[in-house]
């Protein structure tokens, strides 16, 4: 059978195709290069048709910044309530997606997005698909910069020092690696952690130690709770643990397993005085603490989530660098190197390949919702009052005590479960994580979502107090635990 195309004709066609689609663009002038234009005439990195990202972020730091116009469908996704909505059940019904079949007391795990954020993210996704190239190539970056600008104002940072990331885990992975580079961690050096920190963070530190021949030192606090949670005692222990070989220190703002709020400003100041690079795990900070101000905290790296207590959609977190430190900035690199890499801090992080950026774009709608319900700080105070009441209720029902005073964290607490302290032989009974799982599973089968933590051989319910919770939900928890213990966990 005769070939339709000879080799020579194919070569000729390929050459013509190359000439058609690969015509060289005129070289950019020196003035264009100075203003961020690529040699091909583009002002942004790669072949994006947007404005220069570094210029945009600098403009966003100025009062004269003009925010990009929000698409009408996105603007229409958030509708203010005509009348104020009360916290608790009314807010749950009006502003959240949670099923009414569940008693949900575990907001601290993965949060729950408010409807405003969820609807905005959905509207952004639809808008992007109407003309993907126009959206991604020409307008996406300006809207991300606006999200950075608004978030930076809320957390007390400059937009130029803040990067959006998918979550605190991503931010911590960047920060811990960067901190080790900035501190020039080598064989024989030490990375300091606290044993009340999050499990995956210790794995990140262990990976860096393995790469560099360094050692991981863990400061023990857990076994001496609650006395070790006192700020002065904790700070004293930390200062003793920082040695001559300590190069990097990592600590939480609010711990996950024990719901402790740490004196992060004092810990960061100790690090700064000793020449140690500090990394704060602030996964529970924004929306769980009063008036977050990362610059006042003073850490070298501050990492946070937006999907937890801020109630944004999942897929949104942030990283903030201590300002005006060129060594930190040059050491900080994205997990994903793409077209913007090497163009500046914002350029490094703003584009991580083709992905769904709607969680970042939903941030302004989420913040607008918070303003419509009275603000974040007002909610934090209300949640704390609810938490105190819930701890008192559970302690009275179970005849036990919270692990820490309710003031240690403003939105989470651990309350000991009413379980026997001794076995049938009179020996002290030590509970393990499998016992905690059994209790948590039993609660789950009663449509109650509440984590059970094992601390020093005892079991605790870790309760969250969110804007949609009410006191009667904790009463439901109390009675369910009593019924479960009577039935079998003796």
N, C-alpha and C positions, 0 to 999 in steps of 0.2 A: 504493500500500500504506500502510495506516495506521500511524503511528509508535506504538511500544509505550509510549514515555514522552514526555510533553510537556515543553517547556522549563521550565514552572513546576513540574512534579512533580520534575524533576531538581534544580532549585535547592532545593526543599524537602528532598529527600533529602540533598543535600550539607550543608545547614545542620544537619540532625539528626545526620549523621555527625560533623561538627565538634564539636557539643555532646557527643556520646557519648565521643569520644576526646580532647577538649581541655579537660576540666574543670580549672579552675585549682586547683592544690594550695594548701593554706593556707600563708601566709607563715611562714618560719622565724623563731624568736625570736632576739633579739640574742645570747643564750647559744649557740644553735645555730650562728649565723653565726660567732661567735668561735671555735668549735671546728671550723670548716671545713665546716659544712653549707651547701649551696646554698639559695637562697630556696625551692626546691621540696622541701626536706627531705632531699636527698641529702648524704651526708657527703663523698663524693669529687667529682671534677670531672665535668662532663657529667651523664649520667643513670646513671652506674655505681653499683651498689649496694654497693660495697666500702667499707672504712674510708677515711678521709682519707689520701692517699698521703704527704703531708709529715709527718703525725703518725706514720705507720708507719715512715718512714725514721729519724725521731728515736728512736723506740722501739727500732729495730734497732741503734742505737748504744749501747744500754744493756745491761748484763748481764742485766736482768730480761726481755729480749725473749723472747717465746714463739713459736717458729717454727710456721708453719701445718702442719697434719697432712698428710703426703704420702699421696696415694691409694695403696691397697694394691697395685694393679697396677704402679705406678711403683716402689714399694719392692721389689717382687718381681723387678723387671727386673735388679737388680744382686745377684749371688750371689757372696760371697767364696769364694775357692778354699780347699779344706780344707788343702792344703799350699802353701807359697810357690812361686811360679812364677819360674823363672830368667829373666834377661834373654836377649835373642837369640831364636833359633828357637822355644824353648818359649813365650816370651811372645807372639811373633807368632802362633803357632797358637792359643793360648788366649784372647788378649785383643784381637786385631786382625782385620780383615776382608780383609787384603791377599791377593791370589792368590799361591799358592806357585809359580806359573809365572814370576814376575817377580823380578828382583834390583832391589829398590827402594831407591835411595840418594839420593832427593830429597825427604826429609821436609820440608826447609826451604821447599819451594814452597807446597804447600797442606796439609801435614800428613797425618795419617791418624787418624781418630777411634778411640779405644778402644771395645771392645764395650759397656762399661758406659755410656758416654755415648750411643752410638748406640741401644742398647736403651732407655735412659731417655727419650730424645727421642721414640722411636716410641711408648712407653707414654704419654707426655704427650699426644701427638697423638691417640691413641685415646681417652684419658680426656676430652679436650676435646670430642670429637665425640659422646660419650654424651649430653651436654646442653650444647650450646655456650653458651647464654645464661647458664646457672647458672655455668659455668666462667669465662667472660669477664667477666660483670657482677659476680660476687660473690667470686671467689677468685684470679683470675690475678695481680692486683697484689701481693697478700701473698706469693705464691710468687716473683715477680720480686724483691721486696725481700729475701727470704731468700737468693736467689742473689747479689744485690749484697752482702749482709752477709758471706757466706762468701768471696766473691772478694776483697772489700776486706781481709779478714784475711790473705789469702795474699799480696797485693801491697803490704801496708803502707800502707793508706789508710783513711779513714773512709768508711762507706757513704754519708754525705751528700755526699761529694765525688766519688763514682764514678757513672758512667752506663754502662749496657750499650748496645751498638750492634751492628749486623750484622758489622762487621769493622774493622780498623785504618784502612782507606781512608775509611770513613764517619767515624770518630773524627777523623782528620786533616783531613778537609774541614771539620768543625765547628771544630776547634781553630785551624786556620790563619786562617779567616775571623774567629773570635772574637779571636784574638791581634791581628789587624790593627785590629779595632774598639777593643780595649782600649788599644792603643798609638796610636790615632788616626792611622793611616798615611794620609798625604796625598801630593799631587804633590811629587816631589823626595825623598821618603823612600826607604829601602832595606830590602829583605828579604834576609837572608843565608842561603845554603845552602852545602852542601859537595858537591863534584862526585862524591863516592862515595855520595851518597844515592840513594834509590829514584826511578825515572823518573817515576812518576805524581805524586809529591810536588812535583817541580819544575813540573809542569803546574798543580797547585793553586795554587802560589805565583804562577805567571805569570798565572793568572786574576785573583787579587787585585790584582796590580800593574796589570793592564789596567783593572780597575774603578776604581782609586784614583789612577792616574797615577804610581805608584811604580816603582822600578827593582829588578830582581832581580840580586843580586851573588852569584857562585859562587866559593867558595874552592877553588883547585886543589890537590888532594892526590894524585890518581890517577897522574899522570905521575912522581911521585917515590917511589912505593911501591918497596920496603917502608919506607924511612927515614921517610917522612911519617906512617906509622902508629904510630910511637913516641909514647906519650902526651905526653911533655914537648914534643916537636917539634910535634905536632898542636895542643896547647894554645897554644903560642907563636904559631903561624900564625893560629889563630883569634882570639887577642887582638889581633893586628895588623890583622886584617880587620874587626873591629868598630869602625866609625867613628862620627862625630857624627851621621850621617844614618841609621844602622842602628836600626830600630825593632823588628824581629822577626828571630829566628834559629831555624832549623829544622835539626835534626841527628838522626842515627840513634843508637840504642843499640848494635845490631849491624847492620852493613850487609848487604844482600842479595847484591849482585854480587861483593863482595870479602871477605866474612866477617870484617870488622874489628869489634872491640869498642872503642867509643870511650869516653873518660873523661867520661861524661855529667855526673857531679856537678860536676866542675871547669868544664866548659863552661857549665852552668847557673849556677854561682856567678859566672862572668865576666859573663854576661848580667845577672844581678841587680845586680851592682856598677855596671854601665854603664847601667842603666835600660832594658834591652832585654827584651822579652817572649820567652820561650823555649818551643819546642815540640819534644818528643822523639818520634821515630818509633820506638816500641818493638814493632814487629810481631814481632820475633824474641826478645823479652826473656824472657817468662814461660816457664820450662821450658828455656831455653837459656843462662841466666846463673845465677849463685849467688844465692840468697836475695834475690829482687827486693824492693826497698823504695822505692817511688816517692816517699815523703816525704823519704827520705834523698837521693834524686837531686836533689830541690829545683827541678825545672823547673816552669814555670807550667802547662803542659799535658803530660800523658803519655798516649800512645795505644798500645794494644796489641791483639793477637789472642789468641783462646783456641783456635782450631782448629789452630794450628801445633804448637808444642812442648808445649802443655798437653794436646793430643789430644782436645779437645772436638769436637763436631760443627760443621761449617761454618755460618756465620750468627751467630757470636758474637765480639764484640770489646768493648773498653772504653775509656773516657776518664776520666782523673782530673785534677781541678783542684787547684792548690796551695791548701791550706786557708786559711780566714779572709781571703780577698781579695775584698771586695765588688765591686771594679771588674772583676775577671776573671769573677766569677759573673754580673754583670749583662750583660756583653758576650757571654756564651756562650749561643747559641740553637740549637735542634735544626734539622736539615735539613728535617724534617717538622713543621709546626705543626698540632697537633690539639687535642682537648678539654682536655688538661692544660696547654696553653701559657699561660704567665703565672702559673701556680700555684706555682712554685718549681722548683728545679733538677731534682729527681727527677720531678716532675709533667711538666716539659717533655719529658723523654726516655722515660718509661716506657711511654707509649702512642703508637704511630706508625701508628695505623689498624689495621683488621682484617688480621691477618697470622699467620704461624706463629711463635709465641714459644717453641717447644720447645727450640731451641738454648740460649736463656738459662735455661730451666727445668732443663736437663740439667746445668748447672754443678755443683750439689751432688753428683750421682752421679759426675761426672768427678773431683771432688776426693776423694770417698770411695774411688774406685778408686786414686788416687795414694797415699792413706794405706795401702791394703791391700797395695801392692807396695813399701813402704818409704819413700815420700815423694819429692817432686820433687828436693830437693837431692842425695839419694843417687843418683838417676838421672842428674842432671847430671854428677856426678863420674864415674860409670861410663861415660857417653857420651864424656866428655873423654878418659878412658884409651883407649877404643876409637878415638877420632879420632886420637890420637897414634900408636897402633899402625898405623892405616890409612895415615896420611901416611908413616910410615917404610917401610911395605911398598911403596906406590906409588912413592916416590922411589927405592927400591932397584931395583925392577923396571924403571922407566923411565929411571933415571939422570938424574933431574931434581930439582927442589926445590919445596917449597910456596911460594906467593906470600908468605905471612907465617908466622911461627912458629905452631905449633899452639896456643899459649897465647893467641893474639889473640882467638879465639872458642872457646867450649867445646864446640860441637856441629857446627860447619861449618868447612871449610877448602878452599882452592884449591890443587891440585897441577898443575904444568905437564905438558902432554902431551909424549910423546917424538917431536917433529916436527923436521925439518931446520931449522936456523937460516939456511941459505943456499940459494939456488936453484941451478940448473944452471950459471949463469954466475958463481957465486961472490958474488953480491950478497946483502945482508942481506934475508931474507924476512920480510915483514910479513903476518900473518894477519888476516883480517877476520871479521866476524860470520857471513858466509855459510859460511866454513870451519868455524866452530863449529857452525852448524846441520847441516852435512854430517856431522860427527862424531857429533853428538847423535842424528841420524836413524839413522846406522849402528848405534849402540848400541841404540837403540829397537827396531830390527828384530832384534836379538839378545836381546830381552826384558830389557834393562838400562835402567833409568830413572835417568839421571844428567845434569844440565845441564852444558853446556860454555860457559865464559865467555871473552870476548875482553878481555884487559887489556894495553894498551900493545903491541899487535901480536903477542901470544902467546896461545896457547890453553891453558886450564886446565879440569880437571874440578873442579866444585864438589861435594864430597862432604858428605853429612850423616851424622851418627852418632846414630841413634835407639835407643830401648830395645829394639827388635825386630831391630836389625842385628847381624851377626857378622862377624868378620875375614875369613872365607873369601869373603864377598860382594865385598870390595874386591880380593881376588885374582882373582876372576872378571872384574871390571872391568879390572884390569891386563892380563890375557891377551887380553881382547876388543879393547882399544885397540891392543895390539901386533899382533894379527892384522889389524885394519883398516888400520893404517899400512903394514904390509907389502904389503897388497893394492892400495893406491892413493893414499893421502894422502902423497905424497912431495914 
